[in-house]
Amino acid sequence: MANVLFIKANGLPAERSVSVKLYEEFLKNYTASNPSDTITELDLFQADLPYYDATMMSGLYKESIGETLTEDEARLAKVANGYLEQFLAADKVVMAFPLWNFSIPAQFLTYLFYLNQAGKTFKYTAEGPVGLVTNKEVVLLNARGGIYSDGPMANWEMSLNYVKNILTHFGITNPQTVVVEGHHAVADQAQDLIAAGVEKAANLANTF
Ligand SMILES: Cc1cc2nc3c(=O)[nH]c(=O)nc-3n(C[C@H](O)[C@H](O)[C@H](O)COP(=O)(O)O)c2cc1C
């Protein structure tokens, strides 16, 4: 019986969002195939995600060296650590997110900053940072209107690549991915591109 965390980084409804379509299709199929798993949904557009500001940073730092935190520092450190603990407790994690302005939504970036804590998800060594999260299976569901898998825009893809690099930094090197791309660039093929992605998400959900 696995503990599975579903993270949705888009506030649009499924009718208007490809990544949310992938998310819902994955969730529906996964739940049907794994009825005894514990599923937790985290909607980052509904969540309380204060910016990673100086007070939060100072709180997390003081905590790491055993100093006393102010009330505000303690409150903000607790927010970040709550999300971090939830992530660490999951056996499997599914993350659905769009490419926006070549990157990811600010809510998702803030969330990933919470997770990125030395001594928790990675550690510093003389040879460079080493990931500490080695017991987790991850699926990434991503949608991007242009074409980035190949061609002149490939270097501009800082959505899926960013998330994969952060996960690698945590020690998670083998996420499985479903990507729908090009449905704006090649608009006359949009329906087929999206349908193929939704089918791939359903199939992956049944084997994940
Ligand atoms: C705010 C915003 C920024 C976007 N920026 C880009 C972009 O830089 N490159 C691109 O190819 N598509 C861009 N798009 C199109 C999205 O990648 C496309 O709509 C994709 O399907 C987003 O996922 P969603 O359908 O789940 O919202 C953008 C869309 C929005 C709403």
The ligand as an ORCA input file, in Angstrom:
! r2SCAN-3c Opt
* xyz 0 1
  C       1.081     32.653    -18.918
  C       1.392     31.734    -20.072
  C       2.666     31.708    -20.582
  C       2.969     30.852    -21.644
  N       4.247     30.819    -22.126
  C       4.565     29.976    -23.131
  C       5.888     29.898    -23.632
  O       6.798     30.571    -23.172
  N       6.141     29.030    -24.633
  C       5.179     28.220    -25.147
  O       5.480     27.425    -26.032
  N       3.912     28.258    -24.688
  C       3.595     29.112    -23.697
  N       2.325     29.159    -23.204
  C       1.363     28.161    -23.710
  C       1.356     26.962    -22.765
  O       2.600     26.300    -22.744
  C       0.254     26.003    -23.182
  O      -0.987     26.669    -23.107
  C       0.207     24.762    -22.346
  O      -0.871     23.965    -22.766
  C       0.102     25.159    -20.877
  O      -0.383     24.123    -20.065
  P      -1.916     24.101    -19.627
  O      -2.695     23.840    -20.876
  O      -1.956     23.029    -18.650
  O      -2.261     25.455    -19.042
  C       1.977     30.009    -22.177
  C       0.682     30.052    -21.639
  C       0.394     30.906    -20.605
  C      -0.999     30.915    -20.028
*
